[in-house]
């Protein structure tokens, strides 16, 4: 997940001046990484993050935009927790922050989706919401067959809200449930680049596009190599089959075969896997590819006509499938 870390590092240092955007980002971070706890009858807001820079960013927005004091704590790896986690915790004014950021409604009930000021905000607020959600619970995989930008969402309502926010930015995404978790997924490379740019990660977009282009070039080269290999095998198979037919033709015609056709047939028998162009260069005097093909065609046609007159099998009967080179894979 190196790309995920690079994207989060870049986004965590993005300067945002618009108050509504900073609030939308904080609301999304708390919605995706946060939780509400009751401690001695008091609501406590807690967010668990995987990056120190992201935790500091959330801590700063809470202080600047809402004026609340948040504590920062570090959880070292232990047991099933394999990486360091960072906790942003607001105790004393947790209930007020939960209402301000949309975790609780006006009556103090937990909100299942995204807060209205995020859902109905301007496009810059939709960008901020996606930035906050990605910083909290987003992943970005390498370009390739399974490339994706993905959010792990706290519920289906949140997933649908994020799909709507992406749509407002001109980006198509899908909400789905996988392994018991609601997710929002983007798989199209152009859509991923566009959303990363809208979130504020131009350097990550450059890296993504470079790796994407490099992979596409390698894939194209691989396909062309396979195509060339299949063509070579197909040509070799046809050449060997033609050689077997020529041998049968010479057996049918015996001493009746014209000298120039005999010479073309002998060349084919002596160089069974060579191309027609190569046979032409070996002829004395040299012949064009079309001339060699024409002489072999006439040799086979003459032999097939003679076989019909004699009532014996024609040149097709001389082809032994078991002695031919393997055919290319069906996919080629």
N, C-alpha and C positions, 0 to 999 in steps of 0.2 A: 504493500500500500504506500510506496514511496510518493506517488503522485498525490495521494490524499494529503500526506503531511506537507508537501510543497504548496499545495493549494491553500491549506488552512494557515500555513505560515504567512503567505502573501496576504490573504484576506484579513488576518488578525492585525495587520499593520496598516490597513487601508484607513485613510482619514475621511471621516464623514461629518459634515457640518450641519446638515438639515436635521432639526430636532425630531420630526416625525419619523425619519428614516432610522435614526439611532434607537428610538423607542420601539419601532417595528422589529429591528434586529434583536434587541434585548428580549422582547416578548417571544420571538421565535426560539431564541436560545433557551429561555426558561421553559417554554412549552415542550421542546424536544428533549432537553437534558435535565429539566427540573422536576421537582416533586414537592408536594405539600405534606407537612407533618404537624400533628398537634402535640405540643410539648407544654404540659401544665396548663392546658386550656388555651394556649397561644399558638397561632399559625406560624410555622417556620417554613421559609422557602429555601430549597436546597437544589443546586445544580451540580451534576457530576460531569466533568469534561476530561478529554484525553490530551489536552495541550495546555502548558503553562501560559503561553501567549494568549490563547483563547480565554482562559480563566481570567487573566489580567484585563482583557478587553471587556468582558462582561462586568467585572468588578468596577471598572472605570465608568461604564455607562450607567450602572446603578447609582453610583455616587454623583455623577454629573447631571443626569437627567431627572433623578427622583430624590436625590439628597439623602439616601439611606446608607447606613454603614453596613458593609458586608465583610465577613471573615473569609480568609483564604486558608485552605488546609490541603495537605498533600498526603495521599494514600499510597504507600509503597507496595510493590507487587508482593502478593502472598496468596497461597491457596489457589483458588480458581482464577484469581485476578493476576494476569500475567504481565500487565503493564502498569505504569504509574498513573494514578488518577488524581485530578485536582477538583477540590470541592469549593464552590462559592456558596456561602450560607448567610442568610439574613434572618435573624431571630427576633430582635426587639420590635421591628416594624414590618415583619414578614406579611402580616395580614393586609396592611396597606399596600405593600408592593405587589402582592398577589392580585389585588383589585385593580391597581394601576396598569398592570401588564396583561390583564385579561385571564389570569389563571382562575380567578373567582369572579362571579357576577356581582351585581349591586346588593343581592340578598345573601352573599357569602357562600353561594353554591359553586362547586367546581364546574368550570366550562370545559365541554368535551372537544370543541373545535378550536379554531383560531379566533382571536378577539375581533370584533367588528371593525375597529380602526385599522386593522391589518388587511382584512378581507376587502374592505371598501376604500382603501387608501389609494394614493396615486401610484404610478408605475415605479417611482423611485422607492416607495414603501414596499412594493412587491419584490423588488430587487433586494432590499434590505432583509425582508422576511426570509427569502431563499438563502441569503448569505448567513443569517443567524442559524437557520435550520441546518445548513451544510456544516457550519463550524461545530454545531452540537452533535449531529448524528449523520453526517454525510460521508460517502466514500466515492472515490474516483479510481476506476481500474484502468490499466494500460490499454491503449488502442489495440484493436484486434477483433477476433470473432466474438469474444465475450465482453467487450468494452462496455462500460456503463457508468453513469453518474446516478447515485442512488441515495435515498433518504430512508432511514428507519423511523417510522412515525409512531407516536403514542396511541393512535387509534384511527379508525377509518375516516372519521370526520375531518381530522387534521390532514390526512392524506389527500382527500378530495379538495380541501381548501388550498393545498399546495399545488395541486394540478391546475386549479383555477388561477392561482397567482402566476404560474408559468405561462398559462394561456394568455394572460394579459400582457406578458412580455413577448408574445409571438413564438413561444416554444411549446412544442407538443410533448407531453409526458403521460405516463400511465400509472394508475394506482392499482396495486394488487396485493394479495396476501401470500406470503411465502414463509414456510416454517413457523407458522403461528404469529408472524409479525406483519403489520401493515407497512407497505413500502410504496414509495414513488420512484419510478425508474425512467431514465432516458437512455436509449441505446444508439440513437442516430448520432453519428460523429459531428455533423454540422450543428445539431441541436445542442449537444454537449458544449461545443466551442462557444456558441452564442450565449448560453446560460452562464458559463464561466465568465465571459466578458461582461455580461450585464451585472453579475455579482460583484465584479471589481477585481478580477484576477487575470490581467493581460499577459503577464509573464508565464503563468501556467498554461494559458491558451497557446502561446508560442511553443512551449515544450510539448504539449499535447499534439499540436499540428505537425511538428517536426517528426515525432515518433509515429504518428499516424501515416504521414507521407512515406517514411522509411519502410514501414510495414507493408504498405500498399505496393511499393516498388518491389520489395522482396517477394510478395505474393504473386505479382504479375510475372516476375522473372521465373518463379517456380512453375507457374501455369504454362508459360511459354516453353520451358525446358521439358515439361511433361508432354506438351503438344508435339514438340520436335521429336522426342523419343518415340511417341506413338506413331508419328508419321514414318519414322525410320523403320520401325518394326512392321508397319503395314506395307511399306515398300518392299522390304526384304521378303515378307511372306508372299507378296504378289510375284516377286521375281523368281522365287523357288518354285511356286506353282506353275509359272510360265515355263520354267525349265523342264518340269515333269511333263507338261503337255508337248513341248518341243521334242522330247525324247520319244514320246509315243508317236508323234507325227513322223519322225524319221524312220521308226520301225514300220509304220503303215506304208510309207512311200518307197522305202528301200532304195533301189537304184534309179527310181523314177524322179527323184527330187532334183529340181533345177540347181545348178551349181551355186548361184548367188544366194538362193534360199538356204542351201546346205551350209554355206559359209556363215550366214546369220545364225542358223540353228546351232552350229558347232560352237560359236562364240557364247551363246546363251548357256549351253551345257558346260562349257569350261569355266564360266564365271557366273554361277547360279544366283548369287546374291548381289551382283553388280547392277547399277542402274542402267537404263537405256543409254543415257549420256556417256557413261563409262564404257559401255560396249562399243559405242560409236568411235571413241578414241582408240580402242584396241583393234578396230578393223583395219584391214590393209587393202586399199587405201582407206583412211578415216572416213566415217560416215556421220551424218547428223543423227540426232536422237530420233527424229521423225522417220528418217530413212530406215533405221534399224527396226523401229516399231512396225513400219509398213511391211518390211520383208518377213518378219516373224508372223505378222497377221496373215499374210498371203500363204506362208508355209502351213499354218494351222488350218486355214480355210481349205487349201488344196488337199491336205491330209483328211480332213473331215468329209469332204466330198468323195474321196476315194474310199474311205471306210464305209460310207453309205452304200456305194456301189458294190463293195465286197460283202456287205452285211456283217461287218465286225464293229466292235466298240470304237468310238471316236476318241479324239484327244482328251476330252473331259475325263474319260475313264482312266487316264494316266496319272491323275492327281491323287496323291496319297496324303490325306489330312494329317496322319500321325507323323509324317516326316517334314511337315511345314514348321517354320518358327512359330512360337506362341503369338497369338493375336493380342492386340492392345486391350487394356481394360475397357469394359463397356462405357465407363465415364469419359473416355477419350474419343 
